[in-house]
Amino acid sequence: RYHVSLDLPVDYPWLRNTRIKAAEATRSATQYRFRFERAAAALDADTLYTRAQAQMAHVELSRQSAVAADSLHRIAIARRDAGDASELDVELAALVAGDLRNAAADDSLALLDAVLSLQAAIGLPADSARLSLADLLFTPPRGDAVMAAGTPLVVAAAQAGLDASELIARLERRNRWAPPSIALGYDTHDPGGTGSKILPTIGLSLPIPLLNRNNGAVTIAEAERDRARAAVALTRAESQAGIAHALRERDMALARVERGAQLVASANRVAAMSFAAYREGAAPLASVLEAQRSARDVLGNYTDDLARAWIAIATARVLTLTVSPDSPQ
C-alpha cells in the first residue's frame, strides 16, 4: 500500500557540455548589459551634475551683472546731479538693474531645481537642497577626448546572446532523444495483510521518441536564434551610429569652447572699456548697456558650451565602453 520512488535523470555528456556553454554565454551577455546599464545610470547623474554646475555659473554671472548694473545706476545718478546726464539715463539704468536682479532670482530658482533633480537621481530626498556644488566648470583637457578601442559593451552583449541562442538551438536538435533516468525506491505493507517488509525496487527508464521528436522546441530555439542574429546586426548599426554622433558632438563642443574662450576675453575687455568711458563721460549709456548685454550673452553661451562639451565627452566615453578589463568604468 505504500510506495517510495526516486527518479535520477542521467544527462548525456554531449548535452551537458552544450547546456553549460549556453549558460556561460547567457551569463556573459547579462554581465555586459549590467556594466552598460550601470555606466548609463552614472552618466545620467553626471549629466545632471554638469548641468547644475552650468546653472551655478549662470547664477554667479547674474549676480555680477546685477552688481555692475547697480554700480552703473549710481554713476548715472551722480552724472545727472552733476548735469552730465539726463533723467532718461537714470531711468534706463534703473530699469536694467531691476531686470537683472529679477534674472538673478530666476537663475537661483533654476539652480535649486537642478540640485533637487540631481539628488533624486542619486537617491537622496528631493524635498530640500542637501548638496552643495564644490567646483565650477572648466575647460576639458584634451586627454579626456581619447576613447578606448574594442568591441562596445552593447554589441558584445548582443553577440553573447546570439552565441547562447545558437548553443540552445544545437542543444534542442541533439535533444530529440530524452535523457534516461534511474528509478530507485521500495514498496511496503502488502495489500493482502500478510506482511510489512520492505521490497526494494530499481529500474531504468529510456524514453523512445515515437510521436514526439522535440520538433516544437527545436523550432522555437531556431526562431530565437534568428531573432538574436537580427538583434546583433541592429545593435551593431545603432552602436556605430551613436558613437559617430557622440564623437561629432564632442569635437564640435570642444571647438566651440576654444572659440568661446577668445570671445569671452574680448567681451570682457569691451565691457570694461565701455564702463570706464561712460564713467568719464566719453560714451553714452546706451553703448555701455549694449556692451554689457553682449558680454553677458557671450559668457552665458560659453558656460553652456562648457557643459555641452563635458556631457558630450561623458556620453562618448560610455558609448565606447568595451569588454576589455582596462576599459573605463
C-alpha positions in Angstrom: 0.0 0.0 0.0 3.0 2.4 0.4 5.4 3.2 -2.4 8.5 5.4 -2.3 10.3 6.2 -5.6 13.2 8.5 -6.6 14.0 9.2 -10.3 17.5 10.3 -11.1 17.8 11.7 -14.7 21.1 10.8 -16.4 22.1 13.6 -18.7 24.0 12.8 -21.9 27.6 14.2 -21.7 27.4 16.0 -25.0 24.1 17.7 -23.9 25.5 18.7 -20.6 28.5 20.4 -22.1 26.4 22.3 -24.6 24.0 23.4 -21.8 26.9 24.7 -19.7 28.3 26.7 -22.6 24.9 28.2 -23.3 24.5 29.2 -19.7 28.0 30.8 -19.7 27.2 32.8 -22.8 23.9 34.0 -21.2 25.8 35.0 -18.1 28.4 37.0 -20.2 25.6 38.8 -22.0 23.9 39.7 -18.7 27.2 40.9 -17.3 27.9 43.1 -20.3 24.4 44.6 -20.2 24.7 45.2 -16.4 28.0 47.0 -16.9 26.5 49.2 -19.6 23.3 50.0 -17.7 25.3 50.9 -14.6 27.5 53.2 -16.7 24.4 54.7 -18.3 22.9 55.4 -14.8 26.2 57.0 -13.8 26.1 59.1 -17.0 22.6 60.4 -16.1 23.8 61.5 -12.7 27.0 63.0 -14.2 24.9 64.9 -16.8 22.6 66.4 -14.1 25.7 67.4 -12.0 27.2 69.1 -15.1 24.0 71.0 -15.7 23.9 72.0 -12.1 27.4 73.3 -12.4 26.4 75.3 -15.5 23.4 76.7 -13.7 25.6 77.7 -10.8 27.9 79.6 -13.2 24.8 81.3 -14.6 23.8 82.4 -11.1 27.3 83.8 -10.4 27.1 85.7 -13.8 23.7 87.0 -13.0 24.8 88.3 -9.6 27.9 90.0 -11.1 25.7 91.6 -13.8 23.3 92.8 -11.2 26.1 94.4 -9.2 27.5 96.0 -12.3 24.1 97.4 -13.2 23.6 98.9 -9.7 27.0 100.5 -10.0 26.1 101.9 -13.4 22.8 103.2 -11.9 24.7 105.0 -9.2 27.1 106.6 -11.7 24.1 107.7 -13.8 22.5 109.4 -10.7 25.8 111.1 -9.9 26.2 112.3 -13.5 22.6 113.6 -13.6 23.2 115.5 -10.4 26.3 117.0 -11.9 24.4 118.0 -15.1 26.2 115.5 -17.4 23.3 113.0 -17.9 19.6 113.2 -18.3 16.8 111.7 -16.3 16.2 109.2 -19.1 19.7 107.8 -18.5 18.9 107.3 -14.8 15.5 105.6 -15.5 17.1 103.4 -18.2 19.9 102.3 -15.8 17.3 101.6 -13.0 15.2 99.6 -15.4 18.1 97.4 -16.5 19.3 97.0 -12.9 15.9 95.8 -11.8 15.6 93.4 -14.7 19.0 91.9 -13.9 18.0 91.4 -10.3 14.9 89.5 -11.4 17.1 87.4 -13.7 19.4 86.6 -10.9 16.5 85.4 -8.8 15.2 83.2 -11.6 18.6 81.7 -12.1 18.8 80.9 -8.3 15.5 79.0 -8.6 16.7 77.2 -11.6 19.8 76.2 -9.7 17.7 74.8 -6.9 15.7 72.8 -9.4 18.9 71.4 -10.9 20.2 70.4 -7.4 16.9 68.7 -6.5 16.9 66.8 -9.8 20.5 65.6 -9.1 19.5 64.5 -5.6 16.6 62.5 -6.9 18.9 60.8 -9.5 21.4 59.7 -6.9 18.8 58.5 -4.4 18.7 61.4 -2.0 15.4 63.1 -0.8 14.4 65.9 -3.2 12.3 67.9 -0.6 15.2 70.4 0.1 18.7 71.1 -1.1 21.1 68.8 0.6 24.1 69.0 -1.8 26.5 71.9 -2.4 28.5 72.0 -5.6 32.1 72.3 -4.7 33.6 73.2 -8.1 32.8 75.2 -11.3 33.1 74.2 -14.9 36.5 74.4 -16.5 37.9 73.7 -20.0 38.1 70.0 -20.6 41.6 68.7 -21.1 42.4 67.1 -24.4 43.3 63.9 -22.7 39.6 63.2 -21.9 38.9 63.0 -25.6 40.8 59.8 -26.1 38.5 56.8 -26.3 39.2 53.1 -25.7 39.3 50.8 -28.7 37.5 47.5 -28.8 34.0 46.0 -29.0 31.4 48.2 -27.3 29.5 46.6 -24.4 26.1 46.7 -26.1 27.5 44.9 -29.2 29.3 42.3 -27.0 26.1 41.7 -25.0 24.1 41.1 -28.2 26.8 38.8 -29.6 26.9 36.8 -26.4 23.2 36.5 -26.6 23.5 35.2 -30.1 26.1 32.6 -29.0 23.8 31.4 -26.3 20.8 31.2 -28.8 22.9 29.1 -31.2 24.0 26.8 -28.4 20.5 26.3 -27.2 19.3 25.6 -30.8 22.1 23.0 -31.1 21.1 21.5 -27.7 17.4 21.2 -28.8 18.4 19.4 -32.0 20.5 17.0 -30.1 17.8 16.5 -27.5 15.4 14.5 -29.8 16.0 11.5 -27.5 15.0 12.5 -24.0 17.7 11.6 -21.4 17.2 8.3 -19.5 16.6 8.1 -15.8 17.3 5.6 -13.0 14.4 4.8 -10.6 15.2 3.7 -7.0 12.7 3.0 -4.3 10.8 0.5 -2.2 7.3 -0.9 -1.6 5.9 -2.0 1.8 2.7 -3.2 3.5 1.4 -6.0 1.4 -2.3 -5.2 0.4 -3.1 -8.8 1.5 -2.0 -8.1 5.0 0.5 -10.9 5.1 3.5 -8.8 5.8 5.0 -5.3 6.1 8.5 -5.9 4.9 10.3 -3.5 2.5 10.6 -4.6 -1.1 13.4 -2.7 -2.9 12.8 -1.6 -6.4 15.2 -0.4 -9.1 14.5 0.4 -12.8 15.8 2.1 -15.9 13.7 4.5 -17.9 14.6 5.1 -21.6 12.1 7.3 -23.5 11.5 6.4 -27.1 10.6 9.4 -29.4 7.9 7.7 -31.4 5.4 10.6 -31.6 7.5 13.4 -30.3 10.9 14.2 -31.8 11.3 17.6 -30.0 10.3 19.5 -33.1 8.4 22.2 -31.3 11.4 23.1 -29.0 13.8 23.0 -32.0 11.6 25.4 -34.0 11.3 27.8 -31.1 15.1 27.7 -30.4 15.9 28.3 -34.1 13.4 31.3 -34.2 15.1 32.7 -31.1 18.5 32.3 -32.8 17.3 34.1 -35.9 15.9 36.9 -33.7 19.3 37.2 -31.9 21.1 37.4 -35.3 18.9 40.3 -36.3 19.4 41.9 -32.9 23.2 41.7 -33.3 23.1 43.4 -36.7 20.7 46.1 -35.4 22.7 46.7 -32.2 26.0 47.0 -34.2 24.5 49.5 -36.6 22.9 51.6 -33.9 26.1 51.5 -31.8 28.2 52.7 -34.7 25.8 55.5 -35.5 25.5 56.5 -31.8 29.3 56.5 -31.3 29.8 58.6 -34.5 27.2 61.1 -33.5 28.6 61.3 -29.9 32.2 61.9 -31.3 30.9 64.6 -33.7 29.1 66.3 -30.8 32.3 66.1 -28.7 34.5 67.6 -31.4 32.0 70.4 -32.2 31.6 71.2 -28.5 35.4 71.3 -27.9 35.8 73.6 -30.9 33.0 75.9 -29.7 34.7 76.0 -26.3 38.0 77.1 -27.9 36.3 79.8 -29.9 34.2 80.9 -26.9 37.3 81.4 -24.7 38.6 84.0 -27.1 35.2 85.7 -27.4 34.9 85.9 -23.6 38.2 87.7 -23.3 37.2 90.2 -26.0 33.7 90.7 -24.5 35.2 91.4 -21.0 37.6 94.0 -22.4 34.8 95.7 -24.4 32.5 95.8 -21.3 35.3 97.2 -19.1 36.3 99.8 -21.6 32.7 101.0 -22.2 32.1 101.2 -18.5 35.2 103.3 -18.0 34.3 105.5 -20.9 30.8 106.2 -19.6 32.2 107.0 -16.1 34.5 109.5 -17.7 31.7 110.9 -19.8 33.2 109.8 -23.1 30.5 107.3 -24.1 26.6 107.3 -23.9 24.7 105.0 -21.6 23.2 103.0 -24.5 26.6 101.8 -25.7 27.6 100.7 -22.2 24.3 98.7 -21.8 24.8 97.1 -25.2 28.4 96.2 -24.4 27.4 94.6 -21.1 24.5 92.8 -22.6 26.8 91.4 -25.3 29.3 90.3 -22.7 26.6 88.6 -20.6 25.4 86.7 -23.7 28.9 85.6 -24.6 29.7 84.4 -21.1 26.4 82.6 -20.9 26.9 80.9 -24.2 30.5 79.9 -23.1 29.1 78.4 -19.9 26.6 76.3 -21.9 29.3 75.3 -24.4 31.4 74.0 -21.5 28.5 72.0 -20.1 27.8 70.5 -23.6 31.5 69.6 -24.0 31.6 67.7 -20.7 28.3 66.0 -21.4 29.4 65.0 -24.9 32.8 63.6 -23.6 31.0 61.6 -20.9 28.4 60.3 -23.4 31.1 59.2 -25.9 33.0 57.5 -23.2 30.0 55.5 -22.1 29.1 54.5 -25.7 32.6 53.3 -26.3 32.9 51.2 -23.2 34.5 47.9 -24.3 34.7 44.4 -22.9 38.4 44.7 -22.1 39.2 44.8 -18.3 41.1 48.1 -18.6 38.2 49.9 -20.2 36.9 53.0 -18.3 34.2 52.2 -15.8 
